[in-house]
Amino acid sequence: MSEQKGIQIPLSENITGVIIAGGQGSRVGYQQKALLPYHGEPILKPILNLLSAQVCDVWVNANAELERYESYSKSLFSDEYQGFLGPLAGMHAAWQYIKTDWAVFVPCDNPNIPNDFVDRLVSAYQEQPNPIVAVFDGERLQPLYLMMHRSMRHSLGKAIDIGHLSVNRWVKENAFTQASFADCCPHAFKNMNTLESFDKS
């Protein structure tokens, strides 16, 4: 299919990766989940490595203890909105910092992102061009894993301003494409939401 009018086709050189690590960590004792140990190192490190191999640049969204993140990334930013409003706020703030017209967003608690993650999002866009491309794992939409065009920043801000903070709801309220990952391993998009998932100190 042809590209959308006024929207450049996403390629690795014009896609930035963004790791959303701005939550309060309420499920893990209010710790910085991205910095919890996984196989002997902060879980952020393998996610950075996986994403860096697939895009031109990677940023990390964090809202607390930024000095601890600086050991792993100098490309850090915080939400513009106060109050830990969730992933939509991190996605919205990202567009103030990244230079590319496309971004791929992932959460900070999954070290099993597929090596062809971005390629498959781009392929789905080429089949059905929409400014949002979200992962479908074969059973359900995984809206925390998505590719987005810069033109959606206004829509993000509008949703936050009226208190509609669900990423799933926001995606479905806009034109989006599903990228099927039904053939991936069952843990490809399984987040680690409990302290028991991480290394014991």
N, C-alpha and C positions, 0 to 999 in steps of 0.2 A: 504494500500500500504506500501511497505517497505520504510525505510528512504533513503534519498539521500546518496550516498557514501561520507563518511567523514563529514557528517552534523548530529549532534546530534538532536534527536527529541525534539521539544520545550515542556517543562513542566514548571509549575509555578515557580519551584525552579531554573530554568536557563533562566528566562526571566526578563529583567529589563524594567521598564516603563520610558519613557522620554516625558516630557511635553515641547513642542516647544514654547518658549515665547521670541524669539530673534528678533522679528520684530520691526520696527520703530513706529508702531501704527499710521500710516498715516490716517487711517479711523476714529480714535478716538482722533483727535487733538494731535497726537504725544505723547500720554501718554503710560505708561506701561499697556497694555490691561489686562494682567494677574492680575494686582493689582487693577483694577477698581472694585467698589462695586457691588455685586450681592446678593440680599436678606440680606444685612447688613454686608457682609464680602467679602474680595477679591475673585473674581471668581476662583482664583488659589486653594483656600482651598477645595471646594467640588471636584474639579478634582483630587487633591492629594489624597483625601480620597477614591474616587472611584477606582483610579488606584492602590493605595497601597494595597487594599483588594484582588487584582487579580494577583500581581506579587511579586517577592522577594525583590525588591528595586525600588525606584523612584528617578530620577534626573530631574532637571529643567535647560533648556537651556535659558539663558538670556544674553543680550549684553549691558545693561545699568542699572544704579541704583541698582547694585547687593546688596548693603547694605540693601535695602528695602526688598529684597527677603529672606534675611537671617532669618527674623522672622518666615518664613514658611518652609524653607528647607535649610539645610547646604550642600546638595548635588547639587551644582551649577556648571555650566561650560558655557563658551562663545565660539563663533565660532572661528575657526582658521583663516578663511578667513575674511578679513576686508571689510567693506562696506555694511553690512546688505544685504547679497545676498539671503536671504530667507531660507525656511525650509530645503532644501538640505544641506546647510552649517551647520545647527544645527545637522542634522542627521549624517553628516560626522564627526563632532567634537565629538559626543557622544562616538564613539568607542575608543577614547583615555582615557575615564574615566570609563566606565562601565566594569564590570568583566565577565558578562555572554556572551554566544555566541549568544543569541537572545535578541532583544529589541522590544518593542511595542511603537510606536510613536503616540502622539495625540497633537492637537493644544491646546492653552491655553484659548480658548474662548467658550468652550462647556461643561456645567456642567451636561449634560444629557447622558453621556456615559453609555451604558447598563451594568448591573451588571455581565453579562456573556460575555462581550466583548472579553476578552482574550481567554476564553474557545472556543468561536466560531471561532476565528482565528486559534487556534490550531487544531480544528476539520477539518477546511478547509484544513489546511496543511496536515493532515493525509490522507485526500481523494486525494489530489493532491500536492505532496511535491515539493515546489519551495522555493528559498531563500527569496522571497518577498510574503507576503499575504496581500492583500488590501481589504478594505471594498467595497462592492457593496450594495447600499441602496435599490435596486429594480428598480431604474431608471437610476442611473449613478454611476460611480466609485467615491469613496471618498478617494483619494490617500493620504490625510494628516493623515488618520487613517490606520496604517499598522504595520505589524510584519515583521521584517527583520533579516536575519542572518549576522553575523559579516563579512562574506566573501564578502559582497557587498560594503564594505568601499572603495575599490579601484575604483569601478564603480562610486560611488558618487563623488569622487575627480576628476575623469576624466571628468564627466559631468560639474562640476563647472569650471574646468580649460578651457573648450572650450565655456563657457557661456551658456550652456543648463541648465537653472535654474528651469524649470517647473517640479514639482514633478510628475504631471500627465504624462508628456512626458517621464521622466526617468523610471517610473514604466513600462510603455508600451514598452520601449526599452529593457527591461530585462524579464527574465522568471518569471512570477508571477501567483499567484492563486487568484481568487476572492472568498471572503468569503461573502456569501449572508446574509444580514440583512433585507431582504425585508419585513419580518413579524414584524419588530420593529415599534415603534411609529414613526410618520413622523418627529418628532423633534430630533430623536436620534443623528443625525449628522448635525444639523443645527448650524452653528457658529454665534456668536453675533458680528456683524461687524460695528455697529453704536453706538454712545453714548446713543441714545435713548433706547437701549436694556438694559442698566445698570441702577442701582439705581440713582435717582436724589439726589444730595447733598443739 
